[in-house]
Each structure stands twice: as C-alpha cells, then as structure tokens.
Amino acid sequence: MTPFTTTVAGLATDVLLPDTGGPFPCVLVRTPYDRLRHRAEMRGWARRGFAAAVQDVRGRHASPGDWHPYRNETADGAATARWIRRQPWSDGRLVASGSSYAAHCALVLALDAPADGRPDAVVAAVPALGAAETAREPSGVERLAARAGWWAAHGDRRDSDDGALARARAADPALLAHLPLTALPRRLGRDLPSWFGLWHRRERGRLVARAAHARLPLLAVGGHHDHFTQDTVALWRNWGGPSARLLLGPWGHGLTAAPGPDADPAAHRVGLGDLYARWARLALAGALAPGARGAVALGGSPLWLGAGAEGEPCAPRLRLLRGATFTADPEHPVSSEHLTVPTEGTPDRCVLVTPPLPRPLDVVGAARVVLRAAADTPAADWAARLTALTAGGRAERLAVGVVRRTDPPGRATGFTVPLGRLARRLAAGTRLRLEIAGHHFPAHARNPHTGEDAVTALRLTASRRDVDPAGTVLRLPVLRSRPAPTDPAQEILR
C-alpha cells in the first residue's frame, strides 16, 4: 500500500486506500507534526478497511501559508472533510482522529464546523483543548517548561526541532530563570512573535462547554501522567453526543509508548490501533450503547476499573516534619525536576508525612489539599506536591497542584489546592509525603510576589509563608471495598 499525495484546500495531504474495492469510510488526521510521521498509522487504518488521510496544517511542513496555532483549524478541516466526501473512494462516513494538537483539530471540526463539514465520529487522544488550557493552570499559573519546549520546537517555524529547548538549556542551564520570560525567544536565538501573545490567551473551557452540544460519538484517550488528563476527563464527562467512551491508562503524553512507573507491562499494554478501528466501526454503524462509559487503569496493580469508579473522601493523618514557617524565594525556587527534599538550613517548603499505610490503598478520583496559610506578600502561588515513599526506599511522584492567591498580606486564609485525578494502588508500608511550597519551577513560572505579571516581571522578592499544620488536610478518594475489575475493550466497544 502506497499513499498518494495531493493538495486539499491548498494543504499537503496524503491519502492511503485499502487494497480491497471501495468505497470506504475515511479517517482524517490533521497535524502540525509532519504528516510523513503517520505512515505506519495510515497503513494500520487501511489494513482494517479504512481510507486514511493525513494533512499538514496550514504553514507547517509541506503546507503553504502562515502558521498560527489554533486559528485556522476549523475552516481548513471543514474544507478537507467536504473534499473527502466528494471523492469516489469515500462512502461519505468520516472519523476525525488525532493526538495532542491533532486532537484539537479533530475536536474543533466536530464541534465548530458547519454541518456539512463535520465528521461522524471523533477520536481525541491527550487533547490540547486550546492555547489557554495548555498555557496555564485553571488558577492562572503559567505552565512554563512545557510551553517553552513546545514553542521552541514548533512555534513560528515551518518544520520542527524537538530538541531545541534541551540543547538551549544545556548551553545555558539558567535559561528559563532569566527575566522577563517574554525575552525567551532572544535567548533561544530565533524569532518567536507568537510567544508573547500566548500568555494573553485566557479563554479557558470553550471546547468543554461546546462538547455538551455534540451530536456524534467520542472516544477520549489519556494517561494519568499526562498534563492534559483533567481536560480529557472533562471532555468525556461533558460530551453530549449519543455515546462517549474514555480510556485512561497509567501513561504519559505518549500514551502506551510512555508508560509510567505504576504501569503493569502485561495488563496495561493496550493495542490502541486495533481498539480505535473496532470502536470506529461500531460508532459509524450507530452500534454503541448510549451514554458515557469507559475504563481506567488502576496503576500499581494489574486492574482496569469502570470509568465511573470513584473513591470516598479519606483524610490520612499528617505529621509535620519541618517548615510550618518557610521562605518562598523565587531566586531559589523549589525544583519541579527532582524529588529531593532538603533537611538542613532555612526551610523552603512545609513538609508533612503520613505513617506507613497498614494495608494497600486504592485511590481513584479527584484528590486535593485543604490549607490554612498566610503569605506576607500581595501575591503568592501555593504548590502542593504529593509523593509516595515506598517501603523499598523509592520516591514516586503522585500528583502536583498549584494555585495563585492574592490574599491580604499576613492574613491566614483557608483555601484548596486541587491535585487532579489519581488512579493508583498504594502498597502497604507506603508513606505519603506532602510538600507545600511557593514555587514549582521550571514546570511553572515563578510568582514574583509583587503583584506583577509573572511573564513580564523584572523584579523578584522573597515571601514568608506560614502554614497551619492542624489546618492542613489531604483528601484522597479511596475505594472502601475491593474494586470490581473490567476489560477495557469491553467497556469501550459496547
């Protein structure tokens, strides 16, 4: 099978047809990451009886025009969908599919395109819902390292250079610490006019709100260790189409190619290509049961659970180790890149720990930290990091949450730091370590503590923090009874 290349809506597009006689349903992937990387995926779809079309988005790789992330995907995708349906090899049925930015392309086609340009089903894996969702936490805290890496690799250029940020940081380890953050392009040595504008995009939640009005089936796929996990689950929960399926494994942004430390090699190695194709057949035939269902892997075990599984609130006892009063100094921020906790010197974080777990604990659902704390500066970020300390001496990151506060300086205030969703079996003997800090850098930009915008600030100041240990509660969603296992394929394909 050899794909042919054509121009659709002015954009470079590869099409691969099955060897058998048509017409065929078609799978459309629109990507900024080079359509040539999808040849194996195209062959997989074609072997399973689907025509496959993969397109470079406007301004990327072989497609002409200017590259403006998130701007042209609805119109260009709709024009491509109309073209596909006019081809003699097309039976008129169309599945929009993609991962990360390509999932965004599939979703806006499903939710924003005119009726004649919409697909009949959509596969959205680790979806980048929009610029604002990818750039900031819901509280407004900037996701610095991930966005710097993406823009260095893909922003304002026709091709990609995936290692650009790593090389720049090797040459200048303090690259992301230089101020202002808007000057990053100059330090990278290249033109990035869209970098500054990224941080003005604050319109979160549009696609999730639009999802309630969807009228087609959805398969949402994500990983517990992916930075878009919450968005994947929110999309699935809010989907208004005839059916919605969720597959959530112990994986990172690369899904099964990026298993987490809690993945079971035998139980959690899912054949995504075959699962996508089987789901697409049923979705296009209208043969999926209505409603939302799916499967979630329980990391640290070989189990899959139904996507509706949710633990009940549990608050394990916390003991203060050090740092009820600490200094959050943005010149020396708590690192997001390692789990080492200093035990000497002036505390830079509050550290609490639980006793060893007397028995295994199955944690499934949204976790959070409730705090009562104060900062002596007009603006403060509060980062909560939860780590599992195994009986064997390993430290494993479980969850991180960051919120931005502008409480009156020095006034103790109660608030909550969401930690995201967990699906993890914690072994007996495990202790949980909770760190409360003022920074989580470079994963997140440093709050300058002056009230200035963290992206444009030129001045940093230290912030004294006071945490009330008695008012600090870790709330975990714990399954009270033995979880009922399920087969992920059964949940997705019925």
C-alpha positions in Angstrom: 0.0 0.0 0.0 1.5 3.3 -1.1 -0.2 6.6 -0.2 -0.7 9.3 -2.9 -0.1 13.0 -2.2 -2.5 15.7 -3.2 -3.4 19.2 -2.4 -6.6 19.8 -0.5 -7.7 23.3 0.4 -4.2 24.3 -0.6 -2.7 22.0 2.0 -0.4 18.9 1.6 -2.4 15.8 2.1 -1.5 12.1 1.9 -4.2 9.5 1.2 -3.9 5.8 1.5 -6.7 3.4 0.4 -7.2 -0.3 1.3 -6.4 -2.9 -1.3 -10.0 -4.1 -1.5 -12.6 -2.4 -3.6 -14.3 0.7 -2.2 -15.9 3.0 -1.3 -14.6 3.2 2.2 -15.1 5.2 5.4 -12.2 7.6 5.9 -10.1 8.6 8.9 -8.8 12.2 8.8 -5.7 13.3 10.8 -4.6 17.0 10.6 -1.3 17.6 12.3 1.4 20.2 12.7 4.0 17.5 13.4 4.6 16.3 9.8 2.2 14.0 8.0 5.1 11.7 7.0 5.4 10.6 10.6 1.9 9.0 10.2 2.7 6.4 7.5 2.6 3.4 9.9 -0.7 4.7 11.3 -2.1 5.1 7.8 -1.2 1.5 6.9 -2.9 0.3 10.1 -6.2 2.0 9.2 -6.0 0.8 5.6 -5.4 -2.8 6.7 -8.6 -2.5 8.7 -10.7 -1.3 5.8 -10.5 2.5 6.2 -9.2 5.1 3.9 -6.7 7.3 5.7 -6.0 10.9 5.0 -3.2 12.8 6.9 -2.7 16.5 6.3 -0.1 19.1 7.3 -1.9 22.0 8.8 -1.5 25.5 7.3 2.0 26.8 7.5 3.6 23.6 8.6 6.0 21.3 6.7 4.7 20.9 3.1 1.6 23.1 3.5 2.0 26.7 2.5 0.7 29.7 4.4 1.3 31.2 7.8 1.4 29.1 10.9 -1.0 30.5 13.6 -1.6 27.8 16.3 -5.3 27.2 17.0 -6.5 29.8 14.4 -7.3 28.1 11.1 -8.2 24.5 12.0 -12.0 24.7 11.8 -12.2 26.2 8.3 -9.3 24.2 6.9 -10.6 20.9 8.4 -14.2 21.5 7.1 -12.9 22.2 3.6 -10.9 18.9 3.8 -13.9 17.0 5.1 -16.1 18.2 2.2 -13.4 17.3 -0.3 -13.1 13.7 1.2 -16.8 13.2 0.9 -16.8 14.1 -2.8 -14.2 11.5 -3.7 -15.3 8.3 -5.5 -13.4 6.2 -2.9 -15.3 7.7 0.0 -18.6 6.2 1.2 -19.3 9.6 3.0 -18.5 8.5 6.5 -15.7 10.3 8.2 -13.8 9.8 11.5 -11.7 12.8 12.8 -8.8 11.5 14.8 -5.6 12.8 16.4 -3.4 13.2 19.5 -2.5 16.4 21.3 -2.7 19.3 18.9 -4.1 16.9 16.2 -6.9 16.1 18.7 -7.6 19.8 18.9 -8.0 19.8 15.1 -10.4 16.8 15.3 -12.5 18.4 18.1 -13.0 21.8 16.5 -14.0 20.0 13.3 -16.6 18.0 15.3 -17.8 21.0 17.4 -17.4 24.1 15.4 -17.6 23.2 11.7 -20.8 23.7 9.7 -22.9 20.6 9.4 -21.6 19.5 6.0 -18.0 19.7 7.2 -18.4 17.8 10.4 -17.2 14.2 10.9 -19.4 11.3 12.0 -17.2 10.3 15.0 -14.1 11.7 16.7 -11.1 10.1 18.4 -9.4 12.6 20.7 -6.2 11.3 22.4 -4.4 13.5 25.0 -6.3 16.5 23.6 -4.9 20.0 23.7 -8.2 21.8 24.1 -6.8 25.3 23.3 -4.0 27.8 23.8 -5.3 28.9 27.2 -5.7 25.4 28.6 -2.2 24.4 27.5 -0.5 27.5 28.8 -2.0 27.9 32.3 -3.4 26.0 35.2 -7.1 26.9 35.9 -5.9 29.3 38.6 -3.8 31.2 36.1 -0.4 29.8 37.0 1.8 29.6 33.9 3.0 26.2 32.6 6.4 27.4 31.7 8.6 24.4 30.8 6.0 22.6 28.7 5.1 25.7 26.7 8.7 26.8 26.3 9.5 23.4 25.0 6.6 23.3 22.5 7.2 26.9 21.2 10.9 26.3 20.9 10.3 23.1 18.9 7.3 24.2 16.8 6.4 27.8 17.2 6.6 30.3 14.3 8.5 27.9 12.1 7.6 25.6 9.2 9.4 22.5 10.5 10.0 21.1 14.0 13.1 20.9 16.2 12.1 18.7 19.1 15.4 19.0 20.9 15.6 22.8 20.7 14.9 23.6 24.3 17.0 20.8 25.7 20.0 22.0 23.7 19.5 25.6 24.8 19.2 24.6 28.4 22.3 22.5 28.2 24.2 25.6 26.9 22.5 27.9 29.5 21.2 25.9 32.5 19.5 29.1 33.8 17.7 29.7 30.5 14.2 29.7 32.0 15.2 31.7 35.0 16.2 34.8 33.0 13.7 37.7 33.2 11.4 38.7 31.7 10.0 35.5 30.3 8.9 37.3 27.2 12.5 37.6 26.2 12.9 33.8 25.9 13.0 34.0 22.0 16.0 36.3 22.1 17.8 33.8 24.4 16.9 31.0 22.1 18.3 32.9 19.2 15.3 32.9 17.0 12.2 34.8 16.1 9.1 33.8 18.1 6.5 36.6 17.6 3.6 34.4 18.9 5.3 33.6 22.2 4.2 36.9 23.8 0.7 36.6 22.6 0.3 33.1 24.0 0.2 34.5 27.6 -2.7 36.8 26.8 -4.9 33.8 25.9 -7.1 33.2 29.0 -10.4 32.0 27.4 -10.5 28.6 29.1 -13.3 26.0 28.8 -14.8 26.9 25.4 -14.5 23.4 23.9 -15.7 21.6 27.0 -18.7 23.9 27.0 -19.3 23.2 23.3 -19.0 19.5 24.0 -22.4 19.5 25.7 -23.9 20.2 22.2 -22.0 17.5 20.4 -24.1 15.1 18.2 -21.6 12.4 17.4 -19.7 9.6 19.3 -16.5 10.3 21.1 -13.5 8.2 22.1 -11.3 10.1 24.6 -8.0 8.6 25.4 -5.5 9.9 28.0 -2.9 9.0 30.7 -2.7 9.5 34.4 0.8 11.1 33.9 -0.2 13.4 31.1 -0.5 17.1 31.7 -3.9 17.1 29.9 -5.6 14.4 32.0 -8.1 16.8 33.6 -9.1 18.1 30.2 -9.5 14.6 28.7 -11.8 13.6 31.6 -13.8 16.9 31.4 -14.3 16.5 27.7 -15.7 13.0 28.2 -17.9 13.9 31.1 -19.5 16.9 29.3 -19.9 15.2 25.9 -23.5 15.5 24.7 -23.3 13.0 21.8 -25.0 9.7 21.5 -22.1 7.9 23.2 -18.8 8.8 24.9 -16.0 6.4 25.8 -13.0 7.0 28.0 -9.7 5.1 28.1 -7.3 6.3 30.8 -4.2 4.4 31.4 -1.0 4.8 33.6 0.7 6.6 30.7 2.3 9.9 29.9 1.6 12.2 26.9 2.9 9.4 24.5 0.3 7.0 25.8 1.3 3.3 25.6 4.7 4.4 24.3 5.3 6.3 27.6 4.2 4.0 30.5 4.5 5.4 34.0 6.3 3.7 36.9 3.0 2.3 38.1 2.1 0.6 34.8 1.8 -3.2 34.7 3.6 -4.3 31.5 1.2 -7.1 30.8 -2.1 -5.7 31.8 -1.7 -2.1 30.7 -0.2 -2.7 27.2 -3.3 -1.9 25.1 -3.3 -2.2 21.3 -4.6 1.2 20.6 -4.7 0.9 16.8 -7.0 -2.2 16.8 -9.1 -0.6 19.6 -9.6 2.6 17.6 -10.6 0.8 14.5 -13.1 -1.5 16.2 -14.6 1.5 18.0 -14.8 3.4 14.8 -16.7 0.6 13.0 -19.3 0.5 15.8 -19.5 4.3 16.1 -20.1 4.7 12.4 -22.7 1.9 12.4 -24.5 3.5 15.4 -24.0 0.3 17.3 -22.5 1.7 20.6 -24.7 1.7 23.6 -25.8 5.3 24.6 -24.2 7.2 27.4 -20.8 7.7 28.9 -18.7 4.7 29.9 -15.1 3.5 29.7 -12.1 2.1 31.6 -9.5 3.5 33.9 -6.3 1.6 34.8 -5.5 1.2 38.5 -1.8 2.0 38.5 0.3 -0.2 40.8 -2.0 -3.1 40.1 -3.0 -5.2 37.0 -6.6 -4.0 37.2 -8.8 -1.9 35.0 -11.9 -0.3 36.5 -15.1 1.1 35.0 -14.7 4.8 34.3 -17.4 5.6 36.8 -15.4 4.2 39.8 -14.9 6.9 42.4 -13.5 6.7 45.9 -14.9 8.2 49.0 -13.2 11.0 50.8 -10.4 9.9 53.2 -8.0 12.1 55.2 -4.9 10.3 56.3 -3.2 11.6 59.3 -0.3 14.1 58.6 2.7 14.8 60.8 4.7 17.9 60.4 8.4 17.2 59.6 9.6 20.9 59.2 8.7 24.2 57.7 5.5 25.4 59.3 7.1 28.7 58.6 9.3 28.9 55.5 10.6 31.3 52.9 9.5 31.1 49.3 12.4 32.7 47.5 11.9 32.9 43.7 15.7 33.2 43.3 16.0 29.8 44.8 12.7 28.1 43.9 11.6 24.5 44.8 12.5 22.4 41.7 9.9 20.5 39.7 12.6 18.3 38.2 13.6 16.2 41.2 12.0 15.0 44.4 14.9 15.7 46.8 13.8 17.5 50.0 16.5 19.4 52.0 16.7 18.7 55.7 19.0 21.5 56.8 19.1 25.2 56.5 16.3 27.7 56.3 13.1 25.8 55.2 12.0 26.5 51.6 8.8 24.5 52.0 6.5 22.9 54.5 6.9 19.1 54.7 4.3 16.7 56.2 4.2 12.9 56.1 1.8 10.1 56.9 2.5 7.0 58.9 3.1 3.8 56.8 -0.1 2.5 55.3 -1.2 -0.5 57.3 -2.8 -2.1 54.2 -3.0 -1.4 50.4 -5.0 1.7 49.5 -6.8 2.1 46.2 -7.1 5.8 45.4 -9.4 6.6 42.5 -10.8 10.1 41.7 -10.0 13.7 42.4 -7.6 14.5 45.2 -7.0 17.8 46.9 -5.2 19.6 49.8 -7.1 21.9 52.1 -4.9 24.6 53.7 -5.0 27.3 56.2 -2.0 29.5 55.5 -0.6 33.0 55.0 1.9 34.9 52.9 3.4 38.3 53.7 3.3 39.4 50.0 0.3 40.7 48.0 0.6 37.8 45.5 1.5 34.2 46.2 1.5 30.8 44.5 0.9 27.7 46.6 2.2 24.4 45.2 1.3 21.1 46.7 3.3 18.0 45.7 2.3 14.5 46.8 4.9 11.8 46.8 4.8 8.1 47.6 7.7 6.9 49.7 7.7 3.1 49.2 8.8 0.6 51.8 11.7 -0.2 49.4 13.0 3.4 49.7 11.9 4.8 46.4 10.2 8.2 46.0 7.5 8.3 43.3 5.6 11.5 42.3 1.9 11.0 42.6 0.4 14.5 42.0 1.0 18.2 41.9 -1.3 21.1 42.2 -0.6 24.9 42.0 -3.0 27.8 42.8 -2.4 31.5 42.7 -3.7 33.7 45.6 -4.0 37.4 46.2 -5.0 37.4 49.9 -4.2 40.3 52.2 -0.6 40.0 53.3 -0.1 38.3 56.6 -3.7 37.2 56.9 -4.3 33.4 57.4 -6.8 32.2 54.8 -8.4 28.8 54.1 -8.3 27.5 50.5 -8.0 24.4 48.5 -5.3 23.2 46.1 -6.7 20.6 43.6 -4.2 17.7 42.9 -6.0 16.3 39.8 -7.2 12.8 39.4 -5.5 9.7 40.8 -6.0 6.1 39.9 -3.3 4.3 41.9 -2.9 1.3 44.3 -0.6 2.3 47.1 1.1 -0.7 48.7 1.1 -1.4 52.4 4.0 0.2 54.1 3.9 3.2 51.8 4.2 6.7 53.4 2.8 9.8 51.7 4.8 13.0 51.7 3.1 16.3 51.2 5.2 19.4 50.3 3.7 22.8 50.4 5.9 25.4 48.6 5.7 28.7 46.9 7.1 27.6 43.6 7.3 24.5 41.3 9.9 25.6 38.8 10.5 25.3 35.9 7.3 23.3 35.3 5.6 26.5 36.4 6.7 30.1 36.2 7.9 31.8 39.4 5.5 34.2 41.0 7.5 37.4 41.6 5.3 38.1 44.7 4.9 41.8 43.8 1.6 41.5 42.1 3.2 41.9 38.7 2.6 39.6 35.8 5.0 36.6 36.1 5.6 36.7 32.3 6.7 40.3 32.1 8.1 40.9 35.7 11.7 42.1 36.0 11.9 42.0 39.8 11.5 39.1 42.3 11.1 39.3 46.0 11.0 36.6 48.7 7.8 35.7 50.5 7.5 34.5 54.1 4.9 31.7 54.4 3.1 30.4 57.5 1.2 27.1 57.3 -1.1 25.8 60.0 -0.3 22.1 60.2 -3.5 21.5 62.1 -5.5 23.1 59.3 -3.8 21.1 56.5 -5.8 18.2 55.3 -5.0 15.8 52.5 -8.3 14.5 51.0 -7.9 11.3 49.0 -10.7 9.4 47.2 -10.4 5.9 48.5 -12.3 2.8 47.4 -13.8 1.3 50.5 -14.3 -2.2 49.1 -12.4 -4.4 46.7 -12.6 -2.9 43.2 -14.5 -4.8 40.5 -12.2 -5.3 37.5 -13.3 -4.8 34.0 -12.0 -5.4 30.5 -11.1 -2.1 28.8 -12.0 -3.4 25.3 -15.4 -4.5 26.7 -16.1 -1.0 28.1 -15.0 0.8 25.0 -16.7 -1.4 22.4 -20.2 -1.9 23.9 
